[in-house]
Every structure is written in C-alpha cells, then in structure tokens.
Amino acid sequence: MRYSLFFTLMVCSILFAQSQEIAPFADEVEAIQKKYDTLWDASKETIVFTGSSSIRIWHDIQDRFPDHQIVNSGFGGSQASNLLDNCQELVLRFKPRKVFIYEGDNDISAGKKTKEIIGDILAIIEEIRAQDATTEIVLIAAKPSLARWNLKRDYKRLNRKFRKLSRKDVQMDYADVWKPMLNGKKVKEDLFIEDGLHMNAKGYDIWFEVLEPHVK
C-alpha cells in the first residue's frame, strides 16, 4: 500500500513537472492560432515567419511586406525542438508558399550541440516538405548579440552548417543577418534594446534589407 501510494505520487509529480514545462509554449501557440483564426485568409498565398522571440517581437513585419500575406508565428524562448513539436499549428496549418525559420539562438544559449540543432531543423523541413514538396524554406542565420557575444564561435559554427545545408537544396536559401550586424569584428551596439539580446528598430531595418530579396 505504501509503495503504491509512493508510486502514484511520483507519477503525479512527473506529469505536473512536464505540464509546467510545456504550458508556456502551449499558451503561446494557442494565442497565435486564435490571432490568425481571424486574420489569416486561406484564399491568399501565405509566407510564414516562425522561430523564437526575434521573430515574435517583429511587430511591423506585415507592414514591411505589404504585398504579401505574412503570418508571424514566432514564440518567445523557442528552440528548434519546440518548433518541431508545434510545426502543425505554427506552420503547416497555413499551407505556406515560403517559410522563414529563425532557430538556433536559444538552442546555443541552452548548451545544445550544432548536430542536435541541425537534426531538429532537418525534421522540421521534412514535415514541411511532406505536406508540400514545393514549399520554399529560408534559414535565417543566428544573429550576433551583446548578451551572447561570448558564444560567437558556436553561433558562427551553426551558421556555417545552415549555409551548407541550404546549398544542398535548390528550394532552400540562407539569409545571412550575422555579418550586417557587425562593425568589423564586434557587434554593433546600437541595434539592441536594454537587454542586449533583442533588437530595436535599427536591428530590424538590417533584417528587412537582408530578407526582402528572399521574400520577393
């Protein structure tokens, strides 16, 4: 009886811990779905921008590309594995013509290895292509930042893998936002808000210049 009670408490504890871990993302994913239940026009061609908070807080992204229907399904704290878990809700449901993916920033910060990140990215691409083999995919380079500049070598290694991956697929591109955000060998300090991680309008101006040709 005592063992049974202990086992039940242990299982409940594990399930509670798991629910606490995924709940924040579940809430964000649900909020994104509700937002686009009213905004998204299924009759129009769609471009999806997805990934972590650098995408999520790009609030004027639709205004930047007024000739296209843009879905911004970025969610804060996202890693590639989280996007993979929610690919149906955040990408596939919109039947996009093109998908821009920004992942790797939080993964590197969390200590993940490049091989693991690329594995998750490949799984995401596989899901997208399984729905529509003609969907174009753009991998956005992990950006440099003041807050994570100590990890620059890891980011540069990941970006090289992104570039190499894109060269193997004619329907995939690599958008290099890394170099334009540098001043010589240092990151430009005036591109960020107070936390040194997320970008201000100047930072997004650079991203727009890099990504606009890929949108067109």
Disulfide bonds with the S-S distance in Angstrom:
none
